[in-house]
Amino acid sequence: MKKIEELKMAPVSNCTPDEYLCPITREIMKDPVIAADGYSYEREAIESWINTKSRTSPMTNLPLQTTLLTPNRTLKMAILRWTTCQ
């Protein structure tokens, strides 16, 4: 019985789909945005990255053509659906 309780309390992060994790923070995204490199990031993390890392892509190290960020609403809805099922 104790083992069952431990399993219930264990974090589910090992089952978290990788595409739901921000490549910078490795945490589940709450406000995912798409950067100019085509990858999705947590808004706060990529904004901080852009402001401190010479506007390069965290994934490719190439310069970002623009610093405009587009909300990734589809990914946000998928993450919300997944978290409510956990």
PDB file with one MODEL, atoms N, CA, C and O in Angstrom:
MODEL        1
ATOM      1  N   MET A   1       0.828  -1.192   0.000  1.00  0.00           N
ATOM      2  CA  MET A   1       0.000   0.000   0.000  1.00  0.00           C
ATOM      3  C   MET A   1       0.872   1.254   0.000  1.00  0.00           C
ATOM      4  O   MET A   1       0.558   2.240  -0.667  1.00  0.00           O
ATOM      5  N   LYS A   2       1.963   1.206   0.750  1.00  0.00           N
ATOM      6  CA  LYS A   2       2.862   2.349   0.806  1.00  0.00           C
ATOM      7  C   LYS A   2       3.471   2.622  -0.570  1.00  0.00           C
ATOM      8  O   LYS A   2       3.631   3.775  -0.969  1.00  0.00           O
ATOM      9  N   LYS A   3       3.808   1.547  -1.292  1.00  0.00           N
ATOM     10  CA  LYS A   3       4.398   1.699  -2.627  1.00  0.00           C
ATOM     11  C   LYS A   3       3.405   2.368  -3.581  1.00  0.00           C
ATOM     12  O   LYS A   3       3.816   3.180  -4.409  1.00  0.00           O
ATOM     13  N   ILE A   4       2.138   2.055  -3.488  1.00  0.00           N
ATOM     14  CA  ILE A   4       1.115   2.664  -4.337  1.00  0.00           C
ATOM     15  C   ILE A   4       1.038   4.160  -4.062  1.00  0.00           C
ATOM     16  O   ILE A   4       0.955   4.966  -4.989  1.00  0.00           O
ATOM     17  N   GLU A   5       1.065   4.526  -2.783  1.00  0.00           N
ATOM     18  CA  GLU A   5       1.033   5.948  -2.422  1.00  0.00           C
ATOM     19  C   GLU A   5       2.271   6.673  -2.948  1.00  0.00           C
ATOM     20  O   GLU A   5       2.176   7.811  -3.407  1.00  0.00           O
ATOM     21  N   GLU A   6       3.432   6.016  -2.882  1.00  0.00           N
ATOM     22  CA  GLU A   6       4.657   6.624  -3.401  1.00  0.00           C
ATOM     23  C   GLU A   6       4.543   6.855  -4.908  1.00  0.00           C
ATOM     24  O   GLU A   6       4.961   7.897  -5.412  1.00  0.00           O
ATOM     25  N   LEU A   7       3.988   5.899  -5.613  1.00  0.00           N
ATOM     26  CA  LEU A   7       3.830   6.027  -7.062  1.00  0.00           C
ATOM     27  C   LEU A   7       2.866   7.150  -7.422  1.00  0.00           C
ATOM     28  O   LEU A   7       3.076   7.863  -8.402  1.00  0.00           O
ATOM     29  N   LYS A   8       1.813   7.305  -6.630  1.00  0.00           N
ATOM     30  CA  LYS A   8       0.854   8.380  -6.879  1.00  0.00           C
ATOM     31  C   LYS A   8       1.490   9.740  -6.687  1.00  0.00           C
ATOM     32  O   LYS A   8       1.157  10.692  -7.392  1.00  0.00           O
ATOM     33  N   MET A   9       2.409   9.836  -5.733  1.00  0.00           N
ATOM     34  CA  MET A   9       3.046  11.104  -5.423  1.00  0.00           C
ATOM     35  C   MET A   9       4.260  11.394  -6.308  1.00  0.00           C
ATOM     36  O   MET A   9       4.765  12.516  -6.323  1.00  0.00           O
ATOM     37  N   ALA A  10       4.720  10.396  -7.037  1.00  0.00           N
ATOM     38  CA  ALA A  10       5.912  10.575  -7.869  1.00  0.00           C
ATOM     39  C   ALA A  10       5.622  11.531  -9.010  1.00  0.00           C
ATOM     40  O   ALA A  10       4.512  11.534  -9.542  1.00  0.00           O
ATOM     41  N   PRO A  11       6.598  12.346  -9.398  1.00  0.00           N
ATOM     42  CA  PRO A  11       6.396  13.263 -10.521  1.00  0.00           C
ATOM     43  C   PRO A  11       6.186  12.481 -11.812  1.00  0.00           C
ATOM     44  O   PRO A  11       6.746  11.401 -11.999  1.00  0.00           O
ATOM     45  N   VAL A  12       5.370  13.044 -12.697  1.00  0.00           N
ATOM     46  CA  VAL A  12       5.070  12.375 -13.958  1.00  0.00           C
ATOM     47  C   VAL A  12       5.960  12.884 -15.083  1.00  0.00           C
ATOM     48  O   VAL A  12       5.706  12.590 -16.251  1.00  0.00           O
ATOM     49  N   SER A  13       6.994  13.639 -14.749  1.00  0.00           N
ATOM     50  CA  SER A  13       7.828  14.263 -15.765  1.00  0.00           C
ATOM     51  C   SER A  13       8.496  13.252 -16.682  1.00  0.00           C
ATOM     52  O   SER A  13       8.789  13.565 -17.836  1.00  0.00           O
ATOM     53  N   ASN A  14       8.745  12.028 -16.180  1.00  0.00           N
ATOM     54  CA  ASN A  14       9.377  11.037 -17.036  1.00  0.00           C
ATOM     55  C   ASN A  14       8.429  10.571 -18.145  1.00  0.00           C
ATOM     56  O   ASN A  14       8.875   9.952 -19.111  1.00  0.00           O
ATOM     57  N   CYS A  15       7.145  10.855 -18.023  1.00  0.00           N
ATOM     58  CA  CYS A  15       6.168  10.508 -19.048  1.00  0.00           C
ATOM     59  C   CYS A  15       5.790  11.711 -19.903  1.00  0.00           C
ATOM     60  O   CYS A  15       4.989  11.584 -20.829  1.00  0.00           O
ATOM     61  N   THR A  16       6.349  12.861 -19.610  1.00  0.00           N
ATOM     62  CA  THR A  16       6.007  14.084 -20.326  1.00  0.00           C
ATOM     63  C   THR A  16       6.547  14.025 -21.752  1.00  0.00           C
ATOM     64  O   THR A  16       7.739  13.788 -21.949  1.00  0.00           O
ATOM     65  N   PRO A  17       5.689  14.238 -22.744  1.00  0.00           N
ATOM     66  CA  PRO A  17       6.183  14.282 -24.124  1.00  0.00           C
ATOM     67  C   PRO A  17       7.240  15.375 -24.278  1.00  0.00           C
ATOM     68  O   PRO A  17       7.053  16.500 -23.814  1.00  0.00           O
ATOM     69  N   ASP A  18       8.336  15.039 -24.924  1.00  0.00           N
ATOM     70  CA  ASP A  18       9.456  15.967 -25.067  1.00  0.00           C
ATOM     71  C   ASP A  18       9.049  17.262 -25.754  1.00  0.00           C
ATOM     72  O   ASP A  18       9.582  18.325 -25.435  1.00  0.00           O
ATOM     73  N   GLU A  19       8.108  17.186 -26.697  1.00  0.00           N
ATOM     74  CA  GLU A  19       7.695  18.390 -27.419  1.00  0.00           C
ATOM     75  C   GLU A  19       6.903  19.362 -26.547  1.00  0.00           C
ATOM     76  O   GLU A  19       6.650  20.492 -26.964  1.00  0.00           O
ATOM     77  N   TYR A  20       6.510  18.943 -25.348  1.00  0.00           N
ATOM     78  CA  TYR A  20       5.825  19.827 -24.412  1.00  0.00           C
ATOM     79  C   TYR A  20       6.814  20.570 -23.513  1.00  0.00           C
ATOM     80  O   TYR A  20       6.422  21.459 -22.756  1.00  0.00           O
ATOM     81  N   LEU A  21       8.087  20.208 -23.595  1.00  0.00           N
ATOM     82  CA  LEU A  21       9.114  20.815 -22.757  1.00  0.00           C
ATOM     83  C   LEU A  21       9.843  21.906 -23.523  1.00  0.00           C
ATOM     84  O   LEU A  21      10.166  21.739 -24.699  1.00  0.00           O
ATOM     85  N   CYS A  22      10.098  23.008 -22.862  1.00  0.00           N
ATOM     86  CA  CYS A  22      10.871  24.087 -23.465  1.00  0.00           C
ATOM     87  C   CYS A  22      12.316  23.613 -23.632  1.00  0.00           C
ATOM     88  O   CYS A  22      12.899  23.087 -22.684  1.00  0.00           O
ATOM     89  N   PRO A  23      12.900  23.788 -24.809  1.00  0.00           N
ATOM     90  CA  PRO A  23      14.291  23.364 -25.003  1.00  0.00           C
ATOM     91  C   PRO A  23      15.293  24.119 -24.130  1.00  0.00           C
ATOM     92  O   PRO A  23      16.403  23.633 -23.908  1.00  0.00           O
ATOM     93  N   ILE A  24      14.926  25.275 -23.641  1.00  0.00           N
ATOM     94  CA  ILE A  24      15.824  26.071 -22.808  1.00  0.00           C
ATOM     95  C   ILE A  24      15.720  25.647 -21.345  1.00  0.00           C
ATOM     96  O   ILE A  24      16.735  25.370 -20.705  1.00  0.00           O
ATOM     97  N   THR A  25      14.502  25.595 -20.815  1.00  0.00           N
ATOM     98  CA  THR A  25      14.306  25.312 -19.393  1.00  0.00           C
ATOM     99  C   THR A  25      14.095  23.831 -19.092  1.00  0.00           C
ATOM    100  O   THR A  25      14.288  23.391 -17.959  1.00  0.00           O
ATOM    101  N   ARG A  26      13.698  23.062 -20.108  1.00  0.00           N
ATOM    102  CA  ARG A  26      13.325  21.645 -19.966  1.00  0.00           C
ATOM    103  C   ARG A  26      12.152  21.468 -19.003  1.00  0.00           C
ATOM    104  O   ARG A  26      12.041  20.441 -18.335  1.00  0.00           O
ATOM    105  N   GLU A  27      11.279  22.476 -18.937  1.00  0.00           N
ATOM    106  CA  GLU A  27      10.060  22.417 -18.137  1.00  0.00           C
ATOM    107  C   GLU A  27       8.856  22.476 -19.070  1.00  0.00           C
ATOM    108  O   GLU A  27       8.961  22.954 -20.200  1.00  0.00           O
ATOM    109  N   ILE A  28       7.713  21.990 -18.593  1.00  0.00           N
ATOM    110  CA  ILE A  28       6.494  22.037 -19.395  1.00  0.00           C
ATOM    111  C   ILE A  28       6.145  23.495 -19.679  1.00  0.00           C
ATOM    112  O   ILE A  28       6.129  24.334 -18.778  1.00  0.00           O
ATOM    113  N   MET A  29       5.869  23.775 -20.944  1.00  0.00           N
ATOM    114  CA  MET A  29       5.581  25.159 -21.339  1.00  0.00           C
ATOM    115  C   MET A  29       4.172  25.564 -20.931  1.00  0.00           C
ATOM    116  O   MET A  29       3.234  24.772 -21.022  1.00  0.00           O
ATOM    117  N   LYS A  30       4.037  26.805 -20.481  1.00  0.00           N
ATOM    118  CA  LYS A  30       2.745  27.380 -20.126  1.00  0.00           C
ATOM    119  C   LYS A  30       2.304  28.393 -21.172  1.00  0.00           C
ATOM    120  O   LYS A  30       1.110  28.557 -21.421  1.00  0.00           O
ATOM    121  N   ASP A  31       3.269  29.070 -21.785  1.00  0.00           N
ATOM    122  CA  ASP A  31       2.991  30.084 -22.803  1.00  0.00           C
ATOM    123  C   ASP A  31       3.939  29.853 -23.989  1.00  0.00           C
ATOM    124  O   ASP A  31       4.856  30.641 -24.219  1.00  0.00           O
ATOM    125  N   PRO A  32       3.707  28.758 -24.742  1.00  0.00           N
ATOM    126  CA  PRO A  32       4.625  28.448 -25.838  1.00  0.00           C
ATOM    127  C   PRO A  32       4.507  29.433 -26.996  1.00  0.00           C
ATOM    128  O   PRO A  32       3.413  29.849 -27.378  1.00  0.00           O
ATOM    129  N   VAL A  33       5.662  29.791 -27.539  1.00  0.00           N
ATOM    130  CA  VAL A  33       5.726  30.681 -28.697  1.00  0.00           C
ATOM    131  C   VAL A  33       6.678  30.068 -29.719  1.00  0.00           C
ATOM    132  O   VAL A  33       7.564  29.286 -29.375  1.00  0.00           O
ATOM    133  N   ILE A  34       6.475  30.441 -30.984  1.00  0.00           N
ATOM    134  CA  ILE A  34       7.352  29.983 -32.055  1.00  0.00           C
ATOM    135  C   ILE A  34       8.307  31.121 -32.391  1.00  0.00           C
ATOM    136  O   ILE A  34       7.881  32.246 -32.651  1.00  0.00           O
ATOM    137  N   ALA A  35       9.597  30.818 -32.385  1.00  0.00           N
ATOM    138  CA  ALA A  35      10.615  31.809 -32.739  1.00  0.00           C
ATOM    139  C   ALA A  35      10.927  31.689 -34.231  1.00  0.00           C
ATOM    140  O   ALA A  35      10.414  30.801 -34.912  1.00  0.00           O
ATOM    141  N   ALA A  36      11.764  32.586 -34.727  1.00  0.00           N
ATOM    142  CA  ALA A  36      12.102  32.632 -36.149  1.00  0.00           C
ATOM    143  C   ALA A  36      12.811  31.366 -36.628  1.00  0.00           C
ATOM    144  O   ALA A  36      12.845  31.105 -37.831  1.00  0.00           O
ATOM    145  N   ASP A  37      13.375  30.576 -35.717  1.00  0.00           N
ATOM    146  CA  ASP A  37      14.043  29.336 -36.114  1.00  0.00           C
ATOM    147  C   ASP A  37      13.064  28.177 -36.301  1.00  0.00           C
ATOM    148  O   ASP A  37      13.459  27.076 -36.685  1.00  0.00           O
ATOM    149  N   GLY A  38      11.767  28.438 -36.022  1.00  0.00           N
ATOM    150  CA  GLY A  38      10.740  27.419 -36.205  1.00  0.00           C
ATOM    151  C   GLY A  38      10.497  26.546 -34.988  1.00  0.00           C
ATOM    152  O   GLY A  38       9.587  25.717 -34.997  1.00  0.00           O
ATOM    153  N   TYR A  39      11.289  26.713 -33.946  1.00  0.00           N
ATOM    154  CA  TYR A  39      11.120  25.927 -32.724  1.00  0.00           C
ATOM    155  C   TYR A  39      10.217  26.656 -31.743  1.00  0.00           C
ATOM    156  O   TYR A  39      10.105  27.881 -31.773  1.00  0.00           O
ATOM    157  N   SER A  40       9.568  25.878 -30.866  1.00  0.00           N
ATOM    158  CA  SER A  40       8.712  26.442 -29.821  1.00  0.00           C
ATOM    159  C   SER A  40       9.471  26.501 -28.510  1.00  0.00           C
ATOM    160  O   SER A  40      10.231  25.597 -28.162  1.00  0.00           O
ATOM    161  N   TYR A  41       9.241  27.604 -27.785  1.00  0.00           N
ATOM    162  CA  TYR A  41       9.894  27.853 -26.508  1.00  0.00           C
ATOM    163  C   TYR A  41       8.885  28.459 -25.541  1.00  0.00           C
ATOM    164  O   TYR A  41       7.854  28.984 -25.961  1.00  0.00           O
ATOM    165  N   GLU A  42       9.183  28.387 -24.249  1.00  0.00           N
ATOM    166  CA  GLU A  42       8.432  29.133 -23.249  1.00  0.00           C
ATOM    167  C   GLU A  42       8.745  30.611 -23.481  1.00  0.00           C
ATOM    168  O   GLU A  42       9.910  30.992 -23.592  1.00  0.00           O
ATOM    169  N   ARG A  43       7.706  31.437 -23.553  1.00  0.00           N
ATOM    170  CA  ARG A  43       7.887  32.853 -23.893  1.00  0.00           C
ATOM    171  C   ARG A  43       8.951  33.538 -23.034  1.00  0.00           C
ATOM    172  O   ARG A  43       9.864  34.172 -23.563  1.00  0.00           O
ATOM    173  N   GLU A  44       8.838  33.415 -21.737  1.00  0.00           N
ATOM    174  CA  GLU A  44       9.771  34.096 -20.835  1.00  0.00           C
ATOM    175  C   GLU A  44      11.214  33.635 -21.075  1.00  0.00           C
ATOM    176  O   GLU A  44      12.141  34.443 -21.028  1.00  0.00           O
ATOM    177  N   ALA A  45      11.397  32.348 -21.328  1.00  0.00           N
ATOM    178  CA  ALA A  45      12.739  31.803 -21.522  1.00  0.00           C
ATOM    179  C   ALA A  45      13.366  32.309 -22.815  1.00  0.00           C
ATOM    180  O   ALA A  45      14.533  32.699 -22.815  1.00  0.00           O
ATOM    181  N   ILE A  46      12.620  32.313 -23.913  1.00  0.00           N
ATOM    182  CA  ILE A  46      13.192  32.752 -25.187  1.00  0.00           C
ATOM    183  C   ILE A  46      13.398  34.269 -25.189  1.00  0.00           C
ATOM    184  O   ILE A  46      14.362  34.754 -25.783  1.00  0.00           O
ATOM    185  N   GLU A  47      12.523  35.015 -24.545  1.00  0.00           N
ATOM    186  CA  GLU A  47      12.731  36.460 -24.455  1.00  0.00           C
ATOM    187  C   GLU A  47      14.015  36.767 -23.693  1.00  0.00           C
ATOM    188  O   GLU A  47      14.787  37.638 -24.095  1.00  0.00           O
ATOM    189  N   SER A  48      14.241  36.060 -22.607  1.00  0.00           N
ATOM    190  CA  SER A  48      15.465  36.241 -21.837  1.00  0.00           C
ATOM    191  C   SER A  48      16.676  35.829 -22.673  1.00  0.00           C
ATOM    192  O   SER A  48      17.695  36.520 -22.670  1.00  0.00           O
ATOM    193  N   TRP A  49      16.572  34.716 -23.382  1.00  0.00           N
ATOM    194  CA  TRP A  49      17.656  34.239 -24.235  1.00  0.00           C
ATOM    195  C   TRP A  49      18.017  35.284 -25.298  1.00  0.00           C
ATOM    196  O   TRP A  49      19.187  35.607 -25.499  1.00  0.00           O
ATOM    197  N   ILE A  50      16.999  35.797 -25.963  1.00  0.00           N
ATOM    198  CA  ILE A  50      17.221  36.779 -27.030  1.00  0.00           C
ATOM    199  C   ILE A  50      17.908  38.025 -26.478  1.00  0.00           C
ATOM    200  O   ILE A  50      18.783  38.598 -27.128  1.00  0.00           O
ATOM    201  N   ASN A  51      17.512  38.437 -25.290  1.00  0.00           N
ATOM    202  CA  ASN A  51      18.077  39.656 -24.697  1.00  0.00           C
ATOM    203  C   ASN A  51      19.490  39.477 -24.167  1.00  0.00           C
ATOM    204  O   ASN A  51      20.197  40.461 -23.952  1.00  0.00           O
ATOM    205  N   THR A  52      19.916  38.225 -23.950  1.00  0.00           N
ATOM    206  CA  THR A  52      21.245  38.014 -23.372  1.00  0.00           C
ATOM    207  C   THR A  52      22.201  37.223 -24.254  1.00  0.00           C
ATOM    208  O   THR A  52      23.392  37.159 -23.948  1.00  0.00           O
ATOM    209  N   LYS A  53      21.722  36.621 -25.333  1.00  0.00           N
ATOM    210  CA  LYS A  53      22.558  35.731 -26.139  1.00  0.00           C
ATOM    211  C   LYS A  53      22.753  36.211 -27.573  1.00  0.00           C
ATOM    212  O   LYS A  53      22.891  35.383 -28.473  1.00  0.00           O
ATOM    213  N   SER A  54      22.770  37.484 -27.808  1.00  0.00           N
ATOM    214  CA  SER A  54      23.043  38.055 -29.131  1.00  0.00           C
ATOM    215  C   SER A  54      22.072  37.609 -30.217  1.00  0.00           C
ATOM    216  O   SER A  54      22.453  37.486 -31.380  1.00  0.00           O
ATOM    217  N   ARG A  55      20.840  37.371 -29.847  1.00  0.00           N
ATOM    218  CA  ARG A  55      19.781  37.053 -30.816  1.00  0.00           C
ATOM    219  C   ARG A  55      20.092  35.844 -31.693  1.00  0.00           C
ATOM    220  O   ARG A  55      19.869  35.865 -32.903  1.00  0.00           O
ATOM    221  N   THR A  56      20.602  34.801 -31.071  1.00  0.00           N
ATOM    222  CA  THR A  56      20.845  33.569 -31.801  1.00  0.00           C
ATOM    223  C   THR A  56      19.848  32.501 -31.359  1.00  0.00           C
ATOM    224  O   THR A  56      19.259  32.592 -30.282  1.00  0.00           O
ATOM    225  N   SER A  57      19.670  31.498 -32.199  1.00  0.00           N
ATOM    226  CA  SER A  57      18.770  30.401 -31.884  1.00  0.00           C
ATOM    227  C   SER A  57      19.389  29.492 -30.826  1.00  0.00           C
ATOM    228  O   SER A  57      20.551  29.107 -30.953  1.00  0.00           O
ATOM    229  N   PRO A  58      18.632  29.142 -29.781  1.00  0.00           N
ATOM    230  CA  PRO A  58      19.137  28.199 -28.785  1.00  0.00           C
ATOM    231  C   PRO A  58      19.355  26.799 -29.371  1.00  0.00           C
ATOM    232  O   PRO A  58      20.162  26.025 -28.856  1.00  0.00           O
ATOM    233  N   MET A  59      18.635  26.482 -30.445  1.00  0.00           N
ATOM    234  CA  MET A  59      18.711  25.145 -31.032  1.00  0.00           C
ATOM    235  C   MET A  59      19.796  25.024 -32.098  1.00  0.00           C
ATOM    236  O   MET A  59      20.422  23.972 -32.225  1.00  0.00           O
ATOM    237  N   THR A  60      20.023  26.087 -32.862  1.00  0.00           N
ATOM    238  CA  THR A  60      20.958  25.998 -33.987  1.00  0.00           C
ATOM    239  C   THR A  60      22.192  26.885 -33.833  1.00  0.00           C
ATOM    240  O   THR A  60      23.177  26.716 -34.552  1.00  0.00           O
ATOM    241  N   ASN A  61      22.137  27.814 -32.911  1.00  0.00           N
ATOM    242  CA  ASN A  61      23.188  28.828 -32.722  1.00  0.00           C
ATOM    243  C   ASN A  61      23.313  29.792 -33.898  1.00  0.00           C
ATOM    244  O   ASN A  61      24.242  30.598 -33.934  1.00  0.00           O
ATOM    245  N   LEU A  62      22.401  29.724 -34.851  1.00  0.00           N
ATOM    246  CA  LEU A  62      22.405  30.660 -35.971  1.00  0.00           C
ATOM    247  C   LEU A  62      21.663  31.932 -35.575  1.00  0.00           C
ATOM    248  O   LEU A  62      20.793  31.886 -34.704  1.00  0.00           O
ATOM    249  N   PRO A  63      21.983  33.058 -36.189  1.00  0.00           N
ATOM    250  CA  PRO A  63      21.267  34.298 -35.878  1.00  0.00           C
ATOM    251  C   PRO A  63      19.777  34.173 -36.215  1.00  0.00           C
ATOM    252  O   PRO A  63      19.407  33.600 -37.239  1.00  0.00           O
ATOM    253  N   LEU A  64      18.939  34.712 -35.345  1.00  0.00           N
ATOM    254  CA  LEU A  64      17.497  34.747 -35.617  1.00  0.00           C
ATOM    255  C   LEU A  64      17.223  35.898 -36.582  1.00  0.00           C
ATOM    256  O   LEU A  64      17.695  37.014 -36.369  1.00  0.00           O
ATOM    257  N   GLN A  65      16.469  35.630 -37.630  1.00  0.00           N
ATOM    258  CA  GLN A  65      16.177  36.658 -38.629  1.00  0.00           C
ATOM    259  C   GLN A  65      15.309  37.774 -38.054  1.00  0.00           C
ATOM    260  O   GLN A  65      15.375  38.920 -38.500  1.00  0.00           O
ATOM    261  N   THR A  66      14.502  37.428 -37.066  1.00  0.00           N
ATOM    262  CA  THR A  66      13.645  38.397 -36.388  1.00  0.00           C
ATOM    263  C   THR A  66      13.466  37.949 -34.947  1.00  0.00           C
ATOM    264  O   THR A  66      13.624  36.771 -34.629  1.00  0.00           O
ATOM    265  N   THR A  67      13.137  38.886 -34.087  1.00  0.00           N
ATOM    266  CA  THR A  67      12.881  38.538 -32.690  1.00  0.00           C
ATOM    267  C   THR A  67      11.385  38.469 -32.400  1.00  0.00           C
ATOM    268  O   THR A  67      10.975  38.336 -31.247  1.00  0.00           O
ATOM    269  N   LEU A  68      10.578  38.559 -33.446  1.00  0.00           N
ATOM    270  CA  LEU A  68       9.136  38.426 -33.256  1.00  0.00           C
ATOM    271  C   LEU A  68       8.803  37.002 -32.836  1.00  0.00           C
ATOM    272  O   LEU A  68       9.354  36.038 -33.368  1.00  0.00           O
ATOM    273  N   LEU A  69       7.898  36.885 -31.878  1.00  0.00           N
ATOM    274  CA  LEU A  69       7.462  35.585 -31.375  1.00  0.00           C
ATOM    275  C   LEU A  69       5.985  35.409 -31.666  1.00  0.00           C
ATOM    276  O   LEU A  69       5.188  36.322 -31.452  1.00  0.00           O
ATOM    277  N   THR A  70       5.624  34.236 -32.154  1.00  0.00           N
ATOM    278  CA  THR A  70       4.239  33.938 -32.496  1.00  0.00           C
ATOM    279  C   THR A  70       3.680  32.956 -31.476  1.00  0.00           C
ATOM    280  O   THR A  70       4.277  31.903 -31.251  1.00  0.00           O
ATOM    281  N   PRO A  71       2.538  33.278 -30.849  1.00  0.00           N
ATOM    282  CA  PRO A  71       1.943  32.326 -29.905  1.00  0.00           C
ATOM    283  C   PRO A  71       1.654  30.993 -30.593  1.00  0.00           C
ATOM    284  O   PRO A  71       1.143  30.958 -31.712  1.00  0.00           O
ATOM    285  N   ASN A  72       1.985  29.907 -29.913  1.00  0.00           N
ATOM    286  CA  ASN A  72       1.700  28.575 -30.440  1.00  0.00           C
ATOM    287  C   ASN A  72       0.466  28.045 -29.712  1.00  0.00           C
ATOM    288  O   ASN A  72       0.569  27.258 -28.771  1.00  0.00           O
ATOM    289  N   ARG A  73      -0.684  28.489 -30.163  1.00  0.00           N
ATOM    290  CA  ARG A  73      -1.947  28.153 -29.488  1.00  0.00           C
ATOM    291  C   ARG A  73      -2.270  26.673 -29.579  1.00  0.00           C
ATOM    292  O   ARG A  73      -2.823  26.098 -28.642  1.00  0.00           O
ATOM    293  N   THR A  74      -1.931  26.052 -30.696  1.00  0.00           N
ATOM    294  CA  THR A  74      -2.202  24.618 -30.859  1.00  0.00           C
ATOM    295  C   THR A  74      -1.420  23.809 -29.830  1.00  0.00           C
ATOM    296  O   THR A  74      -1.968  22.911 -29.191  1.00  0.00           O
ATOM    297  N   LEU A  75      -0.144  24.129 -29.673  1.00  0.00           N
ATOM    298  CA  LEU A  75       0.673  23.431 -28.682  1.00  0.00           C
ATOM    299  C   LEU A  75       0.170  23.715 -27.272  1.00  0.00           C
ATOM    300  O   LEU A  75       0.126  22.817 -26.432  1.00  0.00           O
ATOM    301  N   LYS A  76      -0.204  24.951 -27.015  1.00  0.00           N
ATOM    302  CA  LYS A  76      -0.714  25.307 -25.686  1.00  0.00           C
ATOM    303  C   LYS A  76      -1.965  24.499 -25.345  1.00  0.00           C
ATOM    304  O   LYS A  76      -2.096  24.004 -24.226  1.00  0.00           O
ATOM    305  N   MET A  77      -2.886  24.363 -26.303  1.00  0.00           N
ATOM    306  CA  MET A  77      -4.105  23.572 -26.060  1.00  0.00           C
ATOM    307  C   MET A  77      -3.771  22.100 -25.851  1.00  0.00           C
ATOM    308  O   MET A  77      -4.373  21.443 -25.001  1.00  0.00           O
ATOM    309  N   ALA A  78      -2.821  21.578 -26.614  1.00  0.00           N
ATOM    310  CA  ALA A  78      -2.423  20.168 -26.458  1.00  0.00           C
ATOM    311  C   ALA A  78      -1.824  19.928 -25.079  1.00  0.00           C
ATOM    312  O   ALA A  78      -2.119  18.921 -24.436  1.00  0.00           O
ATOM    313  N   ILE A  79      -0.985  20.851 -24.627  1.00  0.00           N
ATOM    314  CA  ILE A  79      -0.381  20.723 -23.294  1.00  0.00           C
ATOM    315  C   ILE A  79      -1.459  20.789 -22.221  1.00  0.00           C
ATOM    316  O   ILE A  79      -1.439  20.001 -21.276  1.00  0.00           O
ATOM    317  N   LEU A  80      -2.397  21.717 -22.357  1.00  0.00           N
ATOM    318  CA  LEU A  80      -3.484  21.829 -21.362  1.00  0.00           C
ATOM    319  C   LEU A  80      -4.318  20.569 -21.313  1.00  0.00           C
ATOM    320  O   LEU A  80      -4.671  20.098 -20.232  1.00  0.00           O
ATOM    321  N   ARG A  81      -4.641  20.009 -22.490  1.00  0.00           N
ATOM    322  CA  ARG A  81      -5.411  18.746 -22.518  1.00  0.00           C
ATOM    323  C   ARG A  81      -4.624  17.631 -21.848  1.00  0.00           C
ATOM    324  O   ARG A  81      -5.176  16.859 -21.064  1.00  0.00           O
ATOM    325  N   TRP A  82      -3.338  17.549 -22.158  1.00  0.00           N
ATOM    326  CA  TRP A  82      -2.504  16.486 -21.594  1.00  0.00           C
ATOM    327  C   TRP A  82      -2.396  16.628 -20.071  1.00  0.00           C
ATOM    328  O   TRP A  82      -2.491  15.633 -19.352  1.00  0.00           O
ATOM    329  N   THR A  83      -2.200  17.853 -19.575  1.00  0.00           N
ATOM    330  CA  THR A  83      -2.031  18.031 -18.130  1.00  0.00           C
ATOM    331  C   THR A  83      -3.321  17.741 -17.366  1.00  0.00           C
ATOM    332  O   THR A  83      -3.275  17.275 -16.227  1.00  0.00           O
ATOM    333  N   THR A  84      -4.476  18.013 -17.987  1.00  0.00           N
ATOM    334  CA  THR A  84      -5.725  17.722 -17.277  1.00  0.00           C
ATOM    335  C   THR A  84      -6.002  16.227 -17.232  1.00  0.00           C
ATOM    336  O   THR A  84      -6.775  15.772 -16.388  1.00  0.00           O
ATOM    337  N   CYS A  85      -5.392  15.458 -18.117  1.00  0.00           N
ATOM    338  CA  CYS A  85      -5.576  14.000 -18.120  1.00  0.00           C
ATOM    339  C   CYS A  85      -4.587  13.288 -17.198  1.00  0.00           C
ATOM    340  O   CYS A  85      -4.728  12.091 -16.947  1.00  0.00           O
ATOM    341  N   GLN A  86      -3.617  13.992 -16.706  1.00  0.00           N
ATOM    342  CA  GLN A  86      -2.584  13.370 -15.856  1.00  0.00           C
ATOM    343  C   GLN A  86      -3.046  13.247 -14.424  1.00  0.00           C
ATOM    344  O   GLN A  86      -2.306  12.748 -13.577  1.00  0.00           O
TER     345      GLN A  86
ENDMDL
END
